[in-house]
Amino acid sequence: MAWFKRTDKGIQTPTEAKRDTPKGLWYKSPTGKIIETEELERNFFVSPEDGYHVRIGSNEYFNLLFDDNKFKELDKKVTSKDPLKFTDKKKYIDRLKAAQEKTKLNDAVRTAVGKSKGKDLVVACMDFSFIGGSMGSVVGEKIARAADYSLKKKLPFMIISKSGGARMMEAALSLMQLAKTSAKLAQLADAGIPYISLCTDPTTGGTTASFAMLGDINISEPGALIGFAGPRVVRDTTGKELPEGFQTAEFVLEHGFLDFITHREYLKDKVNQYIDLILNQPIRA
């Protein structure tokens, strides 16, 4: 009766094999609600019965934010190297190649410029499907270059965070990106250029400790996990039981670290409203 017994230590799905958007005819939300995938897509990948926001990638966000899904991708060919020759069960360079083949992405962030409600907007969007959206040197470099583009063209900037944190395979090189991206955002602030930060599920680790919390307006999708260390680490460090809903977007909003939570359907309108308010311009309909 071996088929009734688990023969391994559990399901071990490689990070790069985890999909952002659901595949197949049906999707089941964590609360058990079932919806046709086509209907889910029409509803901005949000389950209509329980409001669950399915994790999506840069393709979907660009389609959502840019008018007619028209945009120019920036620094598309920038890719990571392996300066530390990192090896842990599998060589880092091999993991990069596997992730690139699986996701058809070059790294965990894409940057683009296009029209949003008729006005130019620069967007950097992270993809969790690429090694857990981990922040390595390419992520930091592409965000820095996108910020430079915004600064040069005097265009509003938006970052959509979706990350497990720093990329351990790049060690200190990854941690340096926290300071690098923060310095670029400070230049935007000095120039009076709006920066909107959108935290999606999950936004953790080094991203939360840097660019994800530095927006002129910090917003989130409902139910997103937002934090630095995981709940277990926080509980073990503090020695205290954590309150209900700890590290959800709603909890973070209640404690003053977010300005607003918005349904994905209204994201484009809200982002442009905030930009118009920051620039003291008439709000676009």
C-alpha positions as CSV (number, residue, x, y, z in Angstrom):
1,M,0.0,0.0,0.0
2,A,3.0,2.3,-0.7
3,W,0.8,4.7,-2.7
4,F,-0.9,5.8,0.5
5,K,2.3,6.8,2.1
6,R,4.5,9.9,1.6
7,T,7.9,8.7,0.5
8,D,9.7,12.0,0.7
9,K,9.9,15.0,3.1
10,G,7.2,17.0,1.4
11,I,6.6,19.0,-1.8
12,Q,9.8,20.7,-2.8
13,T,9.0,23.2,-5.6
14,P,11.9,25.2,-6.9
15,T,11.3,28.9,-6.6
16,E,11.8,29.5,-10.3
17,A,9.1,26.9,-11.1
18,K,6.4,28.6,-9.1
19,R,4.0,30.4,-11.3
20,D,2.6,33.9,-10.8
21,T,-0.6,33.7,-12.8
22,P,-2.9,30.6,-12.7
23,K,-2.9,28.1,-15.6
24,G,-5.7,25.9,-16.7
25,L,-9.5,26.3,-16.9
26,W,-10.2,27.0,-13.3
27,Y,-8.6,28.7,-10.3
28,K,-9.3,28.0,-6.7
29,S,-8.6,30.9,-4.2
30,P,-7.2,30.2,-0.7
31,T,-10.7,30.5,0.7
32,G,-12.0,27.8,-1.6
33,K,-13.8,30.0,-4.1
34,I,-13.6,28.6,-7.7
35,I,-13.6,30.8,-10.8
36,E,-13.0,30.3,-14.5
37,T,-9.5,31.5,-15.4
38,E,-10.8,33.6,-18.3
39,E,-13.2,35.3,-15.9
40,L,-10.4,35.8,-13.4
41,E,-8.3,37.5,-16.1
42,R,-11.2,39.8,-17.0
43,N,-11.5,40.7,-13.4
44,F,-7.9,41.9,-13.1
45,F,-6.9,38.5,-11.6
46,V,-9.0,39.2,-8.6
47,S,-11.4,36.5,-7.3
48,P,-14.8,38.3,-7.4
49,E,-16.4,36.4,-4.4
50,D,-13.7,36.9,-1.8
51,G,-11.6,39.7,-3.3
52,Y,-8.4,37.6,-3.3
53,H,-5.7,39.2,-5.4
54,V,-3.9,36.5,-7.3
55,R,-0.2,37.1,-7.7
56,I,0.6,38.5,-11.2
57,G,3.8,39.5,-13.0
58,S,5.2,42.5,-14.9
59,N,3.3,41.6,-18.1
60,E,-0.1,41.9,-16.4
61,Y,0.9,45.1,-14.5
62,F,2.2,46.8,-17.6
63,N,-1.1,45.9,-19.4
64,L,-3.0,47.3,-16.5
65,L,-1.1,50.6,-16.1
66,F,0.0,51.6,-19.7
67,D,-2.6,52.9,-22.1
68,D,-3.4,50.2,-24.7
69,N,-0.5,48.2,-23.3
70,K,2.0,50.3,-25.2
71,F,5.3,50.9,-23.6
72,K,9.1,51.0,-24.3
73,E,11.1,48.6,-22.1
74,L,14.3,50.0,-20.7
75,D,17.6,48.2,-20.3
76,K,16.0,44.9,-21.4
77,K,19.3,43.0,-22.0
78,V,20.9,43.6,-18.6
79,T,21.6,40.3,-16.9
80,S,23.4,39.0,-13.8
81,K,26.9,37.5,-13.7
82,D,28.3,35.3,-11.0
83,P,31.3,37.3,-9.5
84,L,31.3,35.3,-6.3
85,K,31.1,31.9,-8.0
86,F,28.4,30.9,-5.6
87,T,27.5,27.2,-5.2
88,D,24.9,25.7,-3.0
89,K,23.6,22.3,-4.3
90,K,23.5,24.1,-7.7
91,K,25.7,26.7,-9.2
92,Y,24.3,30.2,-9.2
93,I,25.0,30.7,-12.9
94,D,23.0,27.5,-13.6
95,R,20.1,28.7,-11.5
96,L,20.1,32.0,-13.5
97,K,19.9,30.1,-16.8
98,A,17.2,27.8,-15.5
99,A,15.1,30.8,-14.3
100,Q,15.6,32.7,-17.6
101,E,14.5,29.7,-19.6
102,K,11.5,29.0,-17.3
103,T,10.2,32.6,-17.0
104,K,11.5,34.1,-20.3
105,L,12.7,37.0,-18.1
106,N,16.3,38.2,-17.8
107,D,16.0,39.0,-14.1
108,A,13.5,39.8,-11.3
109,V,12.6,43.3,-12.5
110,R,11.5,44.9,-15.7
111,T,11.5,48.7,-16.3
112,A,9.5,50.5,-18.9
113,V,8.1,53.9,-19.9
114,G,4.7,54.6,-21.5
115,K,1.6,56.6,-21.3
116,S,-0.8,56.2,-18.4
117,K,-4.0,58.1,-18.7
118,G,-2.3,60.1,-21.4
119,K,0.9,61.1,-19.5
120,D,4.3,59.5,-19.4
121,L,5.1,57.2,-16.5
122,V,8.2,55.2,-15.7
123,V,7.5,51.8,-14.0
124,A,9.8,49.3,-12.5
125,C,7.9,46.0,-11.8
126,M,9.3,43.0,-10.0
127,D,8.6,39.4,-11.0
128,F,8.3,36.9,-8.1
129,S,8.6,34.0,-10.5
130,F,12.3,34.8,-11.1
131,I,14.1,33.3,-8.1
132,G,11.5,34.6,-5.7
133,G,11.8,38.2,-6.9
134,S,15.1,38.3,-5.1
135,M,17.0,41.6,-5.2
136,G,20.4,41.2,-6.8
137,S,22.8,43.6,-8.5
138,V,20.7,43.6,-11.7
139,V,17.5,44.6,-9.8
140,G,19.3,47.4,-8.1
141,E,21.0,48.6,-11.4
142,K,17.8,48.6,-13.4
143,I,15.9,50.4,-10.8
144,A,18.7,53.0,-10.5
145,R,18.8,53.4,-14.3
146,A,15.0,53.8,-14.4
147,A,15.3,56.5,-11.7
148,D,18.0,58.2,-13.8
149,Y,15.7,58.1,-16.8
150,S,12.9,59.7,-14.7
151,L,15.3,62.3,-13.4
152,K,16.5,63.2,-16.9
153,K,13.1,63.3,-18.5
154,K,11.4,64.7,-15.4
155,L,8.8,61.9,-15.4
156,P,6.9,60.3,-12.4
157,F,8.4,57.0,-11.2
158,M,6.6,54.0,-9.8
159,I,8.0,50.7,-8.4
160,I,5.9,47.6,-8.0
161,S,7.6,45.5,-5.3
162,K,7.1,41.7,-5.2
163,S,10.1,40.1,-3.5
164,G,11.4,37.6,-1.0
165,G,14.3,40.0,-0.2
166,A,18.0,40.2,-1.0
167,R,19.5,37.5,-3.3
168,M,21.7,35.4,-1.0
169,M,23.8,34.2,-4.0
170,E,25.2,37.7,-4.4
171,A,25.8,38.3,-0.7
172,A,27.1,41.8,0.0
173,L,26.6,42.9,-3.7
174,S,22.9,42.4,-3.1
175,L,22.9,44.3,0.1
176,M,24.6,47.2,-1.6
177,Q,21.5,47.7,-3.7
178,L,19.5,49.0,-0.7
179,A,21.8,52.0,-0.5
180,K,22.1,52.4,-4.2
181,T,18.4,52.5,-4.9
182,S,17.6,54.7,-1.9
183,A,20.2,57.2,-3.0
184,K,18.6,57.4,-6.5
185,L,15.2,57.9,-5.0
186,A,16.6,60.7,-2.8
187,Q,17.7,62.5,-6.0
188,L,14.2,62.2,-7.4
189,A,12.8,63.7,-4.2
190,D,15.3,66.6,-4.4
191,A,14.2,67.3,-7.9
192,G,10.5,67.2,-6.9
193,I,9.7,64.2,-9.1
194,P,6.8,62.0,-7.8
195,Y,7.7,58.5,-6.7
196,I,4.8,56.0,-6.0
197,S,5.6,52.7,-4.3
198,L,3.2,49.8,-4.7
199,C,3.7,46.9,-2.3
200,T,2.2,43.6,-3.6
201,D,2.3,40.1,-2.2
202,P,4.9,39.5,-0.9
203,T,7.1,42.5,-0.1
204,T,9.7,41.5,2.3
205,G,13.4,41.7,3.3
206,G,15.7,44.2,1.7
207,T,13.0,45.6,-0.6
208,T,10.9,46.6,2.4
209,A,14.0,48.0,4.0
210,S,14.7,50.3,1.1
211,F,12.7,51.4,-2.0
212,A,9.4,49.8,-1.1
213,M,8.9,52.2,1.9
214,L,10.4,55.4,0.4
215,G,7.5,56.5,-1.8
216,D,5.9,59.9,-1.7
217,I,2.8,57.7,-1.5
218,N,3.1,54.1,-0.3
219,I,0.2,51.9,-1.4
220,S,-0.7,48.2,-1.4
221,E,-3.1,45.7,-2.7
222,P,-5.5,44.0,-0.2
223,G,-4.1,41.2,1.8
224,A,-0.5,41.6,0.6
225,L,2.2,40.3,2.9
226,I,4.5,43.2,3.9
227,G,7.3,42.9,6.4
228,F,11.0,42.6,6.9
229,A,11.7,39.3,8.7
230,G,9.1,36.5,8.6
231,P,6.6,36.1,11.4
232,R,8.4,33.1,12.9
233,V,11.7,35.0,13.1
234,V,9.9,38.0,14.7
235,R,8.2,35.8,17.2
236,D,11.4,34.0,18.1
237,T,13.3,37.2,18.4
238,T,10.7,39.1,20.5
239,G,9.5,36.1,22.5
240,K,5.9,37.3,22.1
241,E,2.9,36.0,20.3
242,L,2.1,38.1,17.2
243,P,-1.3,39.9,16.8
244,E,-3.9,38.6,14.3
245,G,-3.2,39.7,10.8
246,F,0.4,40.6,11.5
247,Q,2.2,41.8,8.4
248,T,-0.9,42.0,6.2
249,A,-1.4,45.2,4.2
250,E,-4.4,46.0,6.5
251,F,-2.2,45.7,9.6
252,V,0.6,47.7,8.1
253,L,-1.9,50.5,7.1
254,E,-3.4,50.6,10.5
255,H,0.1,51.1,12.0
256,G,1.0,54.0,9.7
257,F,3.4,52.4,7.2
258,L,1.0,52.6,4.2
259,D,-1.1,55.5,2.9
260,F,-3.7,53.5,1.1
261,I,-4.9,50.1,0.0
262,T,-6.5,49.8,-3.4
263,H,-8.3,47.1,-5.4
264,R,-6.3,46.3,-8.5
265,E,-9.2,47.4,-10.7
266,Y,-8.7,51.0,-9.5
267,L,-4.9,51.0,-9.4
268,K,-4.4,53.0,-12.6
269,D,-6.8,55.7,-11.5
270,K,-5.4,55.9,-8.0
271,V,-1.8,56.1,-9.1
272,N,-2.5,59.0,-11.5
273,Q,-4.6,60.8,-9.0
274,Y,-1.7,60.7,-6.5
275,I,0.7,61.9,-9.1
276,D,-1.6,64.8,-10.0
277,L,-2.0,65.7,-6.3
278,I,1.8,65.7,-5.7
279,L,2.3,67.9,-8.8
280,N,-0.6,70.1,-7.9
281,Q,-2.3,69.4,-11.2
282,P,-6.0,69.0,-12.1
283,I,-6.9,65.4,-11.4
284,R,-7.5,63.3,-14.6
285,A,-10.9,61.7,-15.0
